[in-house]
Amino acid sequence: MLEYSYTVRAEWDAESSTWVATSEDVPGLVTGADTLEELVEKLRVLVPEMLEANGVLPADAAAKAGVKVIAERVEPSRAVA
């Protein structure tokens, strides 16, 4: 069971064609990936590392941290001829 849960917001950046993740819960977190799946896998490693590095949690607790990813992608609609 997870003792801690941290929320990460993932937003699609159409200009760079990447998912970009930031978090108010994880100090300094800014990362990206080509797919949402790749981003989630990256966050599973990066979030505990950053929590420990920033002194938010000790290493043993950071390893048990859960990551809640909230993803948003807005696309323009296309008119049907």
PDB file of N, CA, C and O in Angstrom:
ATOM      1  N   MET A   1       0.834  -1.181   0.000  1.00  0.00           N
ATOM      2  CA  MET A   1       0.000   0.000   0.000  1.00  0.00           C
ATOM      3  C   MET A   1       0.882   1.249   0.000  1.00  0.00           C
ATOM      4  O   MET A   1       1.909   1.292   0.678  1.00  0.00           O
ATOM      5  N   LEU A   2       0.478   2.253  -0.757  1.00  0.00           N
ATOM      6  CA  LEU A   2       1.245   3.481  -0.872  1.00  0.00           C
ATOM      7  C   LEU A   2       1.015   4.369   0.347  1.00  0.00           C
ATOM      8  O   LEU A   2      -0.119   4.606   0.763  1.00  0.00           O
ATOM      9  N   GLU A   3       2.123   4.852   0.906  1.00  0.00           N
ATOM     10  CA  GLU A   3       2.013   5.736   2.059  1.00  0.00           C
ATOM     11  C   GLU A   3       1.822   7.185   1.634  1.00  0.00           C
ATOM     12  O   GLU A   3       1.196   7.968   2.349  1.00  0.00           O
ATOM     13  N   TYR A   4       2.358   7.542   0.479  1.00  0.00           N
ATOM     14  CA  TYR A   4       2.322   8.923   0.008  1.00  0.00           C
ATOM     15  C   TYR A   4       1.859   8.942  -1.438  1.00  0.00           C
ATOM     16  O   TYR A   4       2.142   8.011  -2.192  1.00  0.00           O
ATOM     17  N   SER A   5       1.159   9.983  -1.829  1.00  0.00           N
ATOM     18  CA  SER A   5       0.712  10.127  -3.211  1.00  0.00           C
ATOM     19  C   SER A   5       0.971  11.563  -3.658  1.00  0.00           C
ATOM     20  O   SER A   5       0.657  12.520  -2.951  1.00  0.00           O
ATOM     21  N   TYR A   6       1.545  11.684  -4.836  1.00  0.00           N
ATOM     22  CA  TYR A   6       1.895  12.991  -5.380  1.00  0.00           C
ATOM     23  C   TYR A   6       1.234  13.171  -6.738  1.00  0.00           C
ATOM     24  O   TYR A   6       1.246  12.269  -7.576  1.00  0.00           O
ATOM     25  N   THR A   7       0.657  14.348  -6.941  1.00  0.00           N
ATOM     26  CA  THR A   7      -0.055  14.635  -8.177  1.00  0.00           C
ATOM     27  C   THR A   7       0.877  15.326  -9.171  1.00  0.00           C
ATOM     28  O   THR A   7       1.596  16.268  -8.836  1.00  0.00           O
ATOM     29  N   VAL A   8       0.835  14.822 -10.405  1.00  0.00           N
ATOM     30  CA  VAL A   8       1.620  15.383 -11.495  1.00  0.00           C
ATOM     31  C   VAL A   8       0.654  15.727 -12.619  1.00  0.00           C
ATOM     32  O   VAL A   8      -0.215  14.924 -12.961  1.00  0.00           O
ATOM     33  N   ARG A   9       0.799  16.902 -13.186  1.00  0.00           N
ATOM     34  CA  ARG A   9      -0.037  17.318 -14.318  1.00  0.00           C
ATOM     35  C   ARG A   9       0.763  17.141 -15.594  1.00  0.00           C
ATOM     36  O   ARG A   9       1.882  17.641 -15.707  1.00  0.00           O
ATOM     37  N   ALA A  10       0.186  16.425 -16.559  1.00  0.00           N
ATOM     38  CA  ALA A  10       0.810  16.213 -17.865  1.00  0.00           C
ATOM     39  C   ALA A  10      -0.026  16.931 -18.915  1.00  0.00           C
ATOM     40  O   ALA A  10      -1.238  16.737 -19.002  1.00  0.00           O
ATOM     41  N   GLU A  11       0.631  17.755 -19.702  1.00  0.00           N
ATOM     42  CA  GLU A  11      -0.062  18.495 -20.754  1.00  0.00           C
ATOM     43  C   GLU A  11       0.634  18.267 -22.086  1.00  0.00           C
ATOM     44  O   GLU A  11       1.861  18.203 -22.162  1.00  0.00           O
ATOM     45  N   TRP A  12      -0.168  18.147 -23.129  1.00  0.00           N
ATOM     46  CA  TRP A  12       0.357  17.944 -24.471  1.00  0.00           C
ATOM     47  C   TRP A  12       0.854  19.278 -25.021  1.00  0.00           C
ATOM     48  O   TRP A  12       0.123  20.269 -25.011  1.00  0.00           O
ATOM     49  N   ASP A  13       2.091  19.301 -25.498  1.00  0.00           N
ATOM     50  CA  ASP A  13       2.658  20.487 -26.143  1.00  0.00           C
ATOM     51  C   ASP A  13       2.686  20.210 -27.639  1.00  0.00           C
ATOM     52  O   ASP A  13       3.567  19.508 -28.135  1.00  0.00           O
ATOM     53  N   ALA A  14       1.711  20.770 -28.353  1.00  0.00           N
ATOM     54  CA  ALA A  14       1.577  20.509 -29.788  1.00  0.00           C
ATOM     55  C   ALA A  14       2.784  21.019 -30.571  1.00  0.00           C
ATOM     56  O   ALA A  14       3.169  20.424 -31.578  1.00  0.00           O
ATOM     57  N   GLU A  15       3.374  22.106 -30.117  1.00  0.00           N
ATOM     58  CA  GLU A  15       4.510  22.683 -30.832  1.00  0.00           C
ATOM     59  C   GLU A  15       5.709  21.732 -30.865  1.00  0.00           C
ATOM     60  O   GLU A  15       6.366  21.589 -31.896  1.00  0.00           O
ATOM     61  N   SER A  16       5.986  21.091 -29.744  1.00  0.00           N
ATOM     62  CA  SER A  16       7.118  20.161 -29.680  1.00  0.00           C
ATOM     63  C   SER A  16       6.693  18.699 -29.817  1.00  0.00           C
ATOM     64  O   SER A  16       7.540  17.806 -29.843  1.00  0.00           O
ATOM     65  N   SER A  17       5.394  18.455 -29.904  1.00  0.00           N
ATOM     66  CA  SER A  17       4.830  17.091 -29.994  1.00  0.00           C
ATOM     67  C   SER A  17       5.318  16.204 -28.859  1.00  0.00           C
ATOM     68  O   SER A  17       5.754  15.073 -29.075  1.00  0.00           O
ATOM     69  N   THR A  18       5.235  16.741 -27.645  1.00  0.00           N
ATOM     70  CA  THR A  18       5.627  15.981 -26.467  1.00  0.00           C
ATOM     71  C   THR A  18       4.657  16.226 -25.316  1.00  0.00           C
ATOM     72  O   THR A  18       3.961  17.240 -25.273  1.00  0.00           O
ATOM     73  N   TRP A  19       4.627  15.282 -24.392  1.00  0.00           N
ATOM     74  CA  TRP A  19       3.912  15.446 -23.135  1.00  0.00           C
ATOM     75  C   TRP A  19       4.876  16.077 -22.146  1.00  0.00           C
ATOM     76  O   TRP A  19       6.014  15.625 -22.014  1.00  0.00           O
ATOM     77  N   VAL A  20       4.437  17.110 -21.455  1.00  0.00           N
ATOM     78  CA  VAL A  20       5.270  17.818 -20.484  1.00  0.00           C
ATOM     79  C   VAL A  20       4.621  17.677 -19.109  1.00  0.00           C
ATOM     80  O   VAL A  20       3.430  17.938 -18.941  1.00  0.00           O
ATOM     81  N   ALA A  21       5.420  17.260 -18.134  1.00  0.00           N
ATOM     82  CA  ALA A  21       4.909  17.043 -16.779  1.00  0.00           C
ATOM     83  C   ALA A  21       5.498  18.060 -15.812  1.00  0.00           C
ATOM     84  O   ALA A  21       6.692  18.356 -15.847  1.00  0.00           O
ATOM     85  N   THR A  22       4.630  18.592 -14.944  1.00  0.00           N
ATOM     86  CA  THR A  22       5.032  19.474 -13.859  1.00  0.00           C
ATOM     87  C   THR A  22       4.222  19.086 -12.625  1.00  0.00           C
ATOM     88  O   THR A  22       3.224  18.372 -12.721  1.00  0.00           O
ATOM     89  N   SER A  23       4.668  19.567 -11.471  1.00  0.00           N
ATOM     90  CA  SER A  23       3.950  19.233 -10.250  1.00  0.00           C
ATOM     91  C   SER A  23       4.199  20.268  -9.170  1.00  0.00           C
ATOM     92  O   SER A  23       5.333  20.694  -8.953  1.00  0.00           O
ATOM     93  N   GLU A  24       3.133  20.668  -8.494  1.00  0.00           N
ATOM     94  CA  GLU A  24       3.272  21.524  -7.321  1.00  0.00           C
ATOM     95  C   GLU A  24       3.709  20.692  -6.113  1.00  0.00           C
ATOM     96  O   GLU A  24       4.258  21.226  -5.150  1.00  0.00           O
ATOM     97  N   ASP A  25       3.461  19.385  -6.174  1.00  0.00           N
ATOM     98  CA  ASP A  25       3.802  18.487  -5.071  1.00  0.00           C
ATOM     99  C   ASP A  25       5.265  18.053  -5.072  1.00  0.00           C
ATOM    100  O   ASP A  25       5.817  17.708  -4.027  1.00  0.00           O
ATOM    101  N   VAL A  26       5.887  18.072  -6.244  1.00  0.00           N
ATOM    102  CA  VAL A  26       7.272  17.598  -6.382  1.00  0.00           C
ATOM    103  C   VAL A  26       8.130  18.791  -6.811  1.00  0.00           C
ATOM    104  O   VAL A  26       8.132  19.156  -7.987  1.00  0.00           O
ATOM    105  N   PRO A  27       8.855  19.401  -5.874  1.00  0.00           N
ATOM    106  CA  PRO A  27       9.635  20.593  -6.190  1.00  0.00           C
ATOM    107  C   PRO A  27      10.609  20.379  -7.353  1.00  0.00           C
ATOM    108  O   PRO A  27      11.378  19.418  -7.372  1.00  0.00           O
ATOM    109  N   GLY A  28      10.555  21.302  -8.325  1.00  0.00           N
ATOM    110  CA  GLY A  28      11.484  21.272  -9.446  1.00  0.00           C
ATOM    111  C   GLY A  28      11.159  20.316 -10.571  1.00  0.00           C
ATOM    112  O   GLY A  28      11.913  20.235 -11.541  1.00  0.00           O
ATOM    113  N   LEU A  29      10.065  19.594 -10.470  1.00  0.00           N
ATOM    114  CA  LEU A  29       9.758  18.603 -11.502  1.00  0.00           C
ATOM    115  C   LEU A  29       9.311  19.273 -12.796  1.00  0.00           C
ATOM    116  O   LEU A  29       8.302  19.977 -12.834  1.00  0.00           O
ATOM    117  N   VAL A  30      10.074  19.042 -13.841  1.00  0.00           N
ATOM    118  CA  VAL A  30       9.710  19.414 -15.203  1.00  0.00           C
ATOM    119  C   VAL A  30      10.390  18.386 -16.085  1.00  0.00           C
ATOM    120  O   VAL A  30      11.617  18.298 -16.111  1.00  0.00           O
ATOM    121  N   THR A  31       9.598  17.611 -16.805  1.00  0.00           N
ATOM    122  CA  THR A  31      10.162  16.596 -17.685  1.00  0.00           C
ATOM    123  C   THR A  31       9.195  16.347 -18.825  1.00  0.00           C
ATOM    124  O   THR A  31       8.048  16.793 -18.778  1.00  0.00           O
ATOM    125  N   GLY A  32       9.639  15.650 -19.833  1.00  0.00           N
ATOM    126  CA  GLY A  32       8.775  15.390 -20.978  1.00  0.00           C
ATOM    127  C   GLY A  32       9.082  14.053 -21.614  1.00  0.00           C
ATOM    128  O   GLY A  32      10.098  13.422 -21.324  1.00  0.00           O
ATOM    129  N   ALA A  33       8.175  13.632 -22.496  1.00  0.00           N
ATOM    130  CA  ALA A  33       8.337  12.377 -23.238  1.00  0.00           C
ATOM    131  C   ALA A  33       7.440  12.421 -24.468  1.00  0.00           C
ATOM    132  O   ALA A  33       6.497  13.208 -24.539  1.00  0.00           O
ATOM    133  N   ASP A  34       7.747  11.570 -25.425  1.00  0.00           N
ATOM    134  CA  ASP A  34       6.988  11.536 -26.677  1.00  0.00           C
ATOM    135  C   ASP A  34       5.579  10.976 -26.516  1.00  0.00           C
ATOM    136  O   ASP A  34       4.660  11.402 -27.216  1.00  0.00           O
ATOM    137  N   THR A  35       5.402  10.027 -25.603  1.00  0.00           N
ATOM    138  CA  THR A  35       4.085   9.440 -25.385  1.00  0.00           C
ATOM    139  C   THR A  35       3.723   9.534 -23.905  1.00  0.00           C
ATOM    140  O   THR A  35       4.595   9.680 -23.048  1.00  0.00           O
ATOM    141  N   LEU A  36       2.449   9.450 -23.623  1.00  0.00           N
ATOM    142  CA  LEU A  36       1.991   9.490 -22.240  1.00  0.00           C
ATOM    143  C   LEU A  36       2.514   8.274 -21.472  1.00  0.00           C
ATOM    144  O   LEU A  36       2.890   8.387 -20.305  1.00  0.00           O
ATOM    145  N   GLU A  37       2.538   7.122 -22.122  1.00  0.00           N
ATOM    146  CA  GLU A  37       3.033   5.906 -21.480  1.00  0.00           C
ATOM    147  C   GLU A  37       4.504   6.050 -21.099  1.00  0.00           C
ATOM    148  O   GLU A  37       4.906   5.659 -20.004  1.00  0.00           O
ATOM    149  N   GLU A  38       5.310   6.616 -22.013  1.00  0.00           N
ATOM    150  CA  GLU A  38       6.723   6.841 -21.714  1.00  0.00           C
ATOM    151  C   GLU A  38       6.879   7.832 -20.560  1.00  0.00           C
ATOM    152  O   GLU A  38       7.753   7.667 -19.709  1.00  0.00           O
ATOM    153  N   LEU A  39       6.045   8.841 -20.535  1.00  0.00           N
ATOM    154  CA  LEU A  39       6.104   9.838 -19.471  1.00  0.00           C
ATOM    155  C   LEU A  39       5.800   9.211 -18.114  1.00  0.00           C
ATOM    156  O   LEU A  39       6.494   9.486 -17.135  1.00  0.00           O
ATOM    157  N   VAL A  40       4.781   8.383 -18.050  1.00  0.00           N
ATOM    158  CA  VAL A  40       4.420   7.721 -16.789  1.00  0.00           C
ATOM    159  C   VAL A  40       5.569   6.847 -16.299  1.00  0.00           C
ATOM    160  O   VAL A  40       5.888   6.859 -15.110  1.00  0.00           O
ATOM    161  N   GLU A  41       6.190   6.095 -17.192  1.00  0.00           N
ATOM    162  CA  GLU A  41       7.324   5.252 -16.796  1.00  0.00           C
ATOM    163  C   GLU A  41       8.481   6.102 -16.279  1.00  0.00           C
ATOM    164  O   GLU A  41       9.133   5.743 -15.299  1.00  0.00           O
ATOM    165  N   LYS A  42       8.726   7.208 -16.929  1.00  0.00           N
ATOM    166  CA  LYS A  42       9.775   8.132 -16.505  1.00  0.00           C
ATOM    167  C   LYS A  42       9.468   8.699 -15.118  1.00  0.00           C
ATOM    168  O   LYS A  42      10.360   8.807 -14.278  1.00  0.00           O
ATOM    169  N   LEU A  43       8.212   9.059 -14.883  1.00  0.00           N
ATOM    170  CA  LEU A  43       7.805   9.631 -13.595  1.00  0.00           C
ATOM    171  C   LEU A  43       7.931   8.629 -12.457  1.00  0.00           C
ATOM    172  O   LEU A  43       8.226   9.009 -11.324  1.00  0.00           O
ATOM    173  N   ARG A  44       7.709   7.355 -12.750  1.00  0.00           N
ATOM    174  CA  ARG A  44       7.817   6.321 -11.705  1.00  0.00           C
ATOM    175  C   ARG A  44       9.213   6.265 -11.107  1.00  0.00           C
ATOM    176  O   ARG A  44       9.382   5.873  -9.953  1.00  0.00           O
ATOM    177  N   VAL A  45      10.212   6.653 -11.886  1.00  0.00           N
ATOM    178  CA  VAL A  45      11.591   6.686 -11.409  1.00  0.00           C
ATOM    179  C   VAL A  45      11.953   8.080 -10.894  1.00  0.00           C
ATOM    180  O   VAL A  45      12.541   8.221  -9.821  1.00  0.00           O
ATOM    181  N   LEU A  46      11.601   9.095 -11.659  1.00  0.00           N
ATOM    182  CA  LEU A  46      12.021  10.464 -11.376  1.00  0.00           C
ATOM    183  C   LEU A  46      11.392  11.057 -10.115  1.00  0.00           C
ATOM    184  O   LEU A  46      12.077  11.739  -9.353  1.00  0.00           O
ATOM    185  N   VAL A  47      10.101  10.810  -9.881  1.00  0.00           N
ATOM    186  CA  VAL A  47       9.435  11.411  -8.719  1.00  0.00           C
ATOM    187  C   VAL A  47      10.090  10.971  -7.404  1.00  0.00           C
ATOM    188  O   VAL A  47      10.429  11.835  -6.595  1.00  0.00           O
ATOM    189  N   PRO A  48      10.281   9.686  -7.156  1.00  0.00           N
ATOM    190  CA  PRO A  48      10.950   9.315  -5.899  1.00  0.00           C
ATOM    191  C   PRO A  48      12.355   9.892  -5.787  1.00  0.00           C
ATOM    192  O   PRO A  48      12.768  10.306  -4.703  1.00  0.00           O
ATOM    193  N   GLU A  49      13.100   9.924  -6.905  1.00  0.00           N
ATOM    194  CA  GLU A  49      14.446  10.486  -6.881  1.00  0.00           C
ATOM    195  C   GLU A  49      14.418  11.962  -6.483  1.00  0.00           C
ATOM    196  O   GLU A  49      15.239  12.409  -5.681  1.00  0.00           O
ATOM    197  N   MET A  50      13.480  12.711  -7.042  1.00  0.00           N
ATOM    198  CA  MET A  50      13.396  14.135  -6.744  1.00  0.00           C
ATOM    199  C   MET A  50      12.909  14.401  -5.324  1.00  0.00           C
ATOM    200  O   MET A  50      13.373  15.335  -4.670  1.00  0.00           O
ATOM    201  N   LEU A  51      11.975  13.580  -4.846  1.00  0.00           N
ATOM    202  CA  LEU A  51      11.495  13.738  -3.470  1.00  0.00           C
ATOM    203  C   LEU A  51      12.635  13.544  -2.483  1.00  0.00           C
ATOM    204  O   LEU A  51      12.757  14.284  -1.507  1.00  0.00           O
ATOM    205  N   GLU A  52      13.466  12.546  -2.745  1.00  0.00           N
ATOM    206  CA  GLU A  52      14.612  12.293  -1.874  1.00  0.00           C
ATOM    207  C   GLU A  52      15.649  13.410  -2.018  1.00  0.00           C
ATOM    208  O   GLU A  52      16.141  13.927  -1.015  1.00  0.00           O
ATOM    209  N   ALA A  53      15.983  13.786  -3.248  1.00  0.00           N
ATOM    210  CA  ALA A  53      17.008  14.802  -3.489  1.00  0.00           C
ATOM    211  C   ALA A  53      16.638  16.156  -2.889  1.00  0.00           C
ATOM    212  O   ALA A  53      17.510  16.899  -2.438  1.00  0.00           O
ATOM    213  N   ASN A  54      15.350  16.470  -2.885  1.00  0.00           N
ATOM    214  CA  ASN A  54      14.891  17.757  -2.352  1.00  0.00           C
ATOM    215  C   ASN A  54      14.571  17.702  -0.862  1.00  0.00           C
ATOM    216  O   ASN A  54      14.116  18.692  -0.289  1.00  0.00           O
ATOM    217  N   GLY A  55      14.803  16.554  -0.230  1.00  0.00           N
ATOM    218  CA  GLY A  55      14.580  16.438   1.202  1.00  0.00           C
ATOM    219  C   GLY A  55      13.118  16.382   1.607  1.00  0.00           C
ATOM    220  O   GLY A  55      12.786  16.600   2.772  1.00  0.00           O
ATOM    221  N   VAL A  56      12.237  16.090   0.648  1.00  0.00           N
ATOM    222  CA  VAL A  56      10.809  15.990   0.958  1.00  0.00           C
ATOM    223  C   VAL A  56      10.527  14.699   1.721  1.00  0.00           C
ATOM    224  O   VAL A  56       9.747  14.686   2.673  1.00  0.00           O
ATOM    225  N   LEU A  57      11.173  13.612   1.292  1.00  0.00           N
ATOM    226  CA  LEU A  57      11.015  12.314   1.934  1.00  0.00           C
ATOM    227  C   LEU A  57      12.366  11.617   2.007  1.00  0.00           C
ATOM    228  O   LEU A  57      13.207  11.812   1.130  1.00  0.00           O
ATOM    229  N   PRO A  58      12.590  10.805   3.041  1.00  0.00           N
ATOM    230  CA  PRO A  58      13.803   9.985   3.060  1.00  0.00           C
ATOM    231  C   PRO A  58      13.700   8.890   1.995  1.00  0.00           C
ATOM    232  O   PRO A  58      12.604   8.589   1.522  1.00  0.00           O
ATOM    233  N   ALA A  59      14.814   8.305   1.623  1.00  0.00           N
ATOM    234  CA  ALA A  59      14.871   7.334   0.522  1.00  0.00           C
ATOM    235  C   ALA A  59      13.886   6.189   0.687  1.00  0.00           C
ATOM    236  O   ALA A  59      13.231   5.803  -0.281  1.00  0.00           O
ATOM    237  N   ASP A  60      13.766   5.637   1.886  1.00  0.00           N
ATOM    238  CA  ASP A  60      12.868   4.494   2.074  1.00  0.00           C
ATOM    239  C   ASP A  60      11.411   4.881   1.862  1.00  0.00           C
ATOM    240  O   ASP A  60      10.632   4.088   1.334  1.00  0.00           O
ATOM    241  N   ALA A  61      11.035   6.084   2.265  1.00  0.00           N
ATOM    242  CA  ALA A  61       9.660   6.546   2.063  1.00  0.00           C
ATOM    243  C   ALA A  61       9.431   6.974   0.615  1.00  0.00           C
ATOM    244  O   ALA A  61       8.353   6.739   0.067  1.00  0.00           O
ATOM    245  N   ALA A  62      10.429   7.598  -0.012  1.00  0.00           N
ATOM    246  CA  ALA A  62      10.301   8.044  -1.400  1.00  0.00           C
ATOM    247  C   ALA A  62      10.069   6.857  -2.327  1.00  0.00           C
ATOM    248  O   ALA A  62       9.351   6.973  -3.321  1.00  0.00           O
ATOM    249  N   ALA A  63      10.671   5.726  -2.007  1.00  0.00           N
ATOM    250  CA  ALA A  63      10.509   4.527  -2.830  1.00  0.00           C
ATOM    251  C   ALA A  63       9.068   4.016  -2.811  1.00  0.00           C
ATOM    252  O   ALA A  63       8.662   3.278  -3.708  1.00  0.00           O
ATOM    253  N   LYS A  64       8.298   4.403  -1.798  1.00  0.00           N
ATOM    254  CA  LYS A  64       6.907   3.959  -1.677  1.00  0.00           C
ATOM    255  C   LYS A  64       5.911   4.996  -2.189  1.00  0.00           C
ATOM    256  O   LYS A  64       4.701   4.806  -2.065  1.00  0.00           O
ATOM    257  N   ALA A  65       6.408   6.085  -2.760  1.00  0.00           N
ATOM    258  CA  ALA A  65       5.539   7.174  -3.203  1.00  0.00           C
ATOM    259  C   ALA A  65       4.743   6.777  -4.440  1.00  0.00           C
ATOM    260  O   ALA A  65       5.279   6.170  -5.367  1.00  0.00           O
ATOM    261  N   GLY A  66       3.469   7.120  -4.445  1.00  0.00           N
ATOM    262  CA  GLY A  66       2.620   6.901  -5.610  1.00  0.00           C
ATOM    263  C   GLY A  66       2.529   8.172  -6.432  1.00  0.00           C
ATOM    264  O   GLY A  66       2.655   9.279  -5.907  1.00  0.00           O
ATOM    265  N   VAL A  67       2.311   8.003  -7.714  1.00  0.00           N
ATOM    266  CA  VAL A  67       2.214   9.148  -8.622  1.00  0.00           C
ATOM    267  C   VAL A  67       0.847   9.130  -9.292  1.00  0.00           C
ATOM    268  O   VAL A  67       0.485   8.170  -9.972  1.00  0.00           O
ATOM    269  N   LYS A  68       0.100  10.200  -9.090  1.00  0.00           N
ATOM    270  CA  LYS A  68      -1.196  10.375  -9.749  1.00  0.00           C
ATOM    271  C   LYS A  68      -0.971  11.325 -10.916  1.00  0.00           C
ATOM    272  O   LYS A  68      -0.622  12.488 -10.712  1.00  0.00           O
ATOM    273  N   VAL A  69      -1.167  10.837 -12.144  1.00  0.00           N
ATOM    274  CA  VAL A  69      -0.931  11.648 -13.333  1.00  0.00           C
ATOM    275  C   VAL A  69      -2.270  12.116 -13.889  1.00  0.00           C
ATOM    276  O   VAL A  69      -3.139  11.306 -14.213  1.00  0.00           O
ATOM    277  N   ILE A  70      -2.424  13.422 -13.993  1.00  0.00           N
ATOM    278  CA  ILE A  70      -3.617  14.015 -14.590  1.00  0.00           C
ATOM    279  C   ILE A  70      -3.191  14.569 -15.943  1.00  0.00           C
ATOM    280  O   ILE A  70      -2.408  15.516 -16.017  1.00  0.00           O
ATOM    281  N   ALA A  71      -3.711  13.975 -17.008  1.00  0.00           N
ATOM    282  CA  ALA A  71      -3.294  14.348 -18.359  1.00  0.00           C
ATOM    283  C   ALA A  71      -4.376  15.154 -19.072  1.00  0.00           C
ATOM    284  O   ALA A  71      -5.572  14.899 -18.929  1.00  0.00           O
ATOM    285  N   GLU A  72      -3.912  16.135 -19.845  1.00  0.00           N
ATOM    286  CA  GLU A  72      -4.842  16.965 -20.600  1.00  0.00           C
ATOM    287  C   GLU A  72      -4.252  17.222 -21.985  1.00  0.00           C
ATOM    288  O   GLU A  72      -3.095  17.617 -22.131  1.00  0.00           O
ATOM    289  N   ARG A  73      -5.086  16.984 -22.992  1.00  0.00           N
ATOM    290  CA  ARG A  73      -4.682  17.251 -24.376  1.00  0.00           C
ATOM    291  C   ARG A  73      -5.882  17.869 -25.082  1.00  0.00           C
ATOM    292  O   ARG A  73      -6.945  17.255 -25.174  1.00  0.00           O
ATOM    293  N   VAL A  74      -5.703  19.068 -25.571  1.00  0.00           N
ATOM    294  CA  VAL A  74      -6.772  19.770 -26.285  1.00  0.00           C
ATOM    295  C   VAL A  74      -6.404  19.821 -27.751  1.00  0.00           C
ATOM    296  O   VAL A  74      -5.316  20.265 -28.119  1.00  0.00           O
ATOM    297  N   GLU A  75      -7.320  19.364 -28.582  1.00  0.00           N
ATOM    298  CA  GLU A  75      -7.104  19.355 -30.026  1.00  0.00           C
ATOM    299  C   GLU A  75      -8.185  20.186 -30.694  1.00  0.00           C
ATOM    300  O   GLU A  75      -9.334  20.169 -30.253  1.00  0.00           O
ATOM    301  N   PRO A  76      -7.837  20.917 -31.753  1.00  0.00           N
ATOM    302  CA  PRO A  76      -8.857  21.664 -32.470  1.00  0.00           C
ATOM    303  C   PRO A  76      -9.779  20.704 -33.218  1.00  0.00           C
ATOM    304  O   PRO A  76      -9.346  19.649 -33.681  1.00  0.00           O
ATOM    305  N   SER A  77     -11.027  21.073 -33.329  1.00  0.00           N
ATOM    306  CA  SER A  77     -11.955  20.235 -34.095  1.00  0.00           C
ATOM    307  C   SER A  77     -11.728  20.467 -35.579  1.00  0.00           C
ATOM    308  O   SER A  77     -11.175  21.487 -35.991  1.00  0.00           O
ATOM    309  N   ARG A  78     -12.171  19.489 -36.381  1.00  0.00           N
ATOM    310  CA  ARG A  78     -12.050  19.610 -37.821  1.00  0.00           C
ATOM    311  C   ARG A  78     -13.441  19.596 -38.434  1.00  0.00           C
ATOM    312  O   ARG A  78     -14.279  18.759 -38.097  1.00  0.00           O
ATOM    313  N   ALA A  79     -13.665  20.516 -39.320  1.00  0.00           N
ATOM    314  CA  ALA A  79     -14.950  20.585 -39.998  1.00  0.00           C
ATOM    315  C   ALA A  79     -15.034  19.459 -41.029  1.00  0.00           C
ATOM    316  O   ALA A  79     -14.065  19.178 -41.734  1.00  0.00           O
ATOM    317  N   VAL A  80     -16.187  18.828 -41.107  1.00  0.00           N
ATOM    318  CA  VAL A  80     -16.427  17.776 -42.087  1.00  0.00           C
ATOM    319  C   VAL A  80     -17.056  18.424 -43.307  1.00  0.00           C
ATOM    320  O   VAL A  80     -18.051  19.141 -43.203  1.00  0.00           O
ATOM    321  N   ALA A  81     -16.468  18.164 -44.455  1.00  0.00           N
ATOM    322  CA  ALA A  81     -16.957  18.795 -45.697  1.00  0.00           C
ATOM    323  C   ALA A  81     -18.195  18.084 -46.216  1.00  0.00           C
ATOM    324  O   ALA A  81     -18.744  18.473 -47.247  1.00  0.00           O
TER     325      ALA A  81
END
